[in-house]
């Protein structure tokens, strides 16, 4: 009895497989190319993508510029802190009468 169920299941699988190919074949044969509206929408999306990519490039350049400016400011701060510490040392060693 178990062997009989396997044959029935296998037959059902073949029918499902064949039916799927039949539906796909009919769908592919009936489809047409994109219409003008779809092509216009695709071109609009392509232009939007190109504009977005340009914005990304600009933003990355601005980020790099700001990172350099931040590094310069940190270097200035470090130099000022060193100068402050040196001045404090000089004041501490200044002889008071």
N, C-alpha and C positions, 0 to 999 in steps of 0.2 A: 504494500500500500504506500510506503514511503517513497518508493521509486516512481510510482504513478504521479504523486504530487510534484515531484521535481520536474517531470516531463511537462506537466501542465503549466508550471511556473515558467519553464524555459520557453514554451510556446507563446505564453503571454508576453514575455520579454521581447521575442522576435516580432510580434505584432506591434508592440509599442515602438520598437526601434524603426520598423518599416513605416508606421504611421507618422512618426516624427520626421523622417526623411521626406515623406510625401508632402507634409505641410510646409516644410522648409523649402522644398522645390517649387511649390505653387506660389509661396510668398515671394521668393526671389524672382520668379518669372514675371510676376505682376508689378513689381516695384519699378518706379521710374527714377530718373535722376532728380537732383534738387531743382526746385523752381527758382524764379528770379528773387522772390521774397526771401527765401532761405539763403540764397547767395548774398543778397544785400546784408542780411543779418550777420552772416559769417564775416563779411568784409568789415562791418562795423565793429564786431568783436575783435577782429585782428588789429584794427586801428587802435582800439582801446588798450589792447595788450601792448602794442608798441609804445604808446604813450606812457603806460604804467612802467614799462621797462626803463624808459628814459627818466622817469621820476625816481626810480630806484637808484639809477646811476648818480643822479644829482644828490640824492639823500646820502649815499655812501661817501661821495666827495665832501659833502658838508660835514658828515660825521668825522672823517679823517682830519679835516681842517680844525674842527672843535677839539679833537683829541690832541693835536699838536699844540693848540692854544692852551689847553689844560696842562699839558706837560711843561710848557714855558712858565705858566703861573705857579706851578708847584716848585719849579726850580727857583723862581724869584722868591717864593715864600721860604724855601730852605735857606737861601742866601741871606734873607733878612733875619731869620731866626739865628743863624750863625753869627751875624753881625751884632745882634742883640746880646747873645751870650758872650761874645768877645768884649763888648762894651761893659757888661756887668762884671766880667772878670777884671777889666782895667779899673773900674770904679772900686772894686773890692781891694785891689792892691794899691790904690792911690793913698799916699801917706797923708794922714790927717794930723794936724798939729794941735 
